[in-house]
Amino acid sequence: MRRRTVAAAVVGVTLGVGAVTGVALGLARDPDAGPGEGGASTPSAPVPDSTLAAPPDDLDALVAAVGQSSPGDLGPMRLAPDLLPPTNRWFSGLVFGDQPQPVFALPVSFGLTDEGFALGAPVPVASPHAVVGPHVPAVEVSAGTSGARVSAYDAARVEIALLGDDGEPRATVTLAQGSPFVTVTALADVRLTTPVPFEGDEGALVATTEAGGTREWGLVTDGAWDDGVDLATGETATFYPLPDDADRSALETLAEAAADPLLRVDLTQGVAAGSARTTLTYRTADGVAGAVVAMPHHRTWAAQGEGDCGLGTYPSVYGTLELCAGGELTTVVPALTEAATLDLSDVDEATREALREQLAADVAATPPYPSDSYFGGKALHRSAVLVQLGRQLGADDVVAPLVERVTEGLREWADPDGCAEREARCVVYDPVARGVVGLTTNFGSEEFNDHHFHYGYLLAAAGIMAADDPDLAADLAPVMDLLAEDIAAGQDTEWFPRLRVFDAYRGHSWASGTVPFADGNNQESTSEAVAAWNGLALWGAAAGREDLVTQARWLLSVEAATARTYWTEPDLTDPALEGFEDAMFSLGWGAKRDHATWFSAEPNAILGIQLIPPSPVDGVLAADEERVRQTVGQATANGFDVQFGDLLLMYLALVDPDAARTAAQTLPAERIDDGNSRTYLEAWLAAPPARASG
């Protein structure tokens, strides 16, 4: 049957639909642009592919060795039975909870309805302290179905099966982050209807319709079309919002691309000296997609190559999105190397002696380790950092008692049989959720919230303590390797999903496990995400797993770049953010960005949660000296005697160490975070990490 096209466009423009060209896109950039204007740090030579980490050879045995239980209840899942539960994803709200939640596949929002689904193209609205763009249905599509479940997913795409009254799939709906297209594929005869009229006649390839009074939408189908679309088995209908500022050529490209439905999105990545690359390839039946949508960080860190990102734009809460011809999105960010400690080589002897005196006091004051996986992990990491400082300062005798304590604490957590004996400081494997849960739980970790935050501390502590101790690394490996698989498995296995928390399209992690929110998933503490990948690399090095180290460096590099781009140093000149008056964001969602936290409205908390823990790699979170001064100034309007006062001092030290050292002299002891120490604070002030270069 001849493919018919109904595509929203400027009135009077007629488009022909030809074959999709399938041209791959390496996003073009201006070679003369500076950092933040096209990615001046990108290399002139391609970055070769790196293989994501293979699972441990004995993964089956490792899982079998720990206790099996489900501390949390994920509830019923709208999920095909052969799929691993997709916690911590941008689309997890479709799967978990009593009712499905909207999801945000930039530039489209999507929500399930009683008989099908609804599409939106969120319009961001900025206020002084937030930018919001909720799901507002613009095109509601009825398929005469009565249920839905996720039937497939990959690096950026999700497929939803629409079910008949008998529970059998009648059609699938495919959407993906970075694609403007939402495609229905019939598995049986199905009729699609919408309250919004897609006008045209049998001979027309273009019609105009305006949905919700906000944006024109297009429809491409090879089904029979009258006042609805009748699809026979295998036929498709693709809906898409038209971009702003699109000319005739751009609309032709978009219509052609819509005629070739998306099949999958492949992820490849590479790490070479100085560069970390991420490539997403949007595969279709005819090759690769004809159009993709770039977020601001894709343009900032665009790889050199041929391509056209001038096809139009969409506004979003993350800034203006650009529609690009081609089927690839490639970014190349500055590569980072893991760091266990600060560089104290240039610190003078008088300062070193003062640090040794403070070290003795901090070692003596180390409290008992908490029982839960978050605060317990923080405490062990604090102790491991003190041990490392002692070794650097020639104070092995001072930290000797702490070496024994932290080693015993790690061995306790790493005992596979631990949960058979106690309900704290141990892990179990949840066979329903397909992951590891540390007991005692905290912050909803039994529902897979914040696992990378929790386990990053434990992995870093293990990596530091076992760096030169192969026997200890071997003893810790059975459980530490499971924690690594839980948050960052390089391959799908029957036990763990690949890259559970990391979103390769957005370039950052997601913290909520089941996402019971109408605003989509969220992440608050980007610094703890950065620290998690630093810890993963430290553990990989101690365990002799070079592929895990390489993968962790890729995650570390990309997460740090997007933490700056979207949290600590966003581009506030973007028209989509006009009206937002703060200097940074602290809580990013699928549908909004807040200058707020889960736990406090105080400016010191809003900035401080982006600085915890003060990792040796945290200098990469700051490139803009004026922005650092501004945000620290706002957070400490009445001084540093506030929550996270120590972290704010350390952030200030990246641009003004003298001022930070002066203020630190009067910082009360109770303002030292429980994962930090006065010794580490003073060492940081004496030798601050290098900031990002641009």
PyMOL commands that set and color helices and strands:
alter all, ss='L'
color gray80, all
select helices_A, chain A and resi 59-65+92-94+248-258+296-300+349-364+375-392+396-413+418-421+445-447+451-465+470-488+526-542+546-568+575-577+603-608+618-621+625-635+645-653+657-664+669-671+678-686
alter helices_A, ss='H'
color red, helices_A
select strands_A, chain A and resi 4-6+67-68+103-105+108-112+116-120+125-127+130-132+139-142+147-153+157-163+169-176+182-186+190-192+210-211+215-221+224-225+229-231+236-241+262-272+275-284+287-288+291-294+313-314+321-325+328-334+426-430+435-439+502-503+508-509+522-523+587-589+592-594
alter strands_A, ss='S'
color yellow, strands_A
deselect
rebuild
show_as cartoon
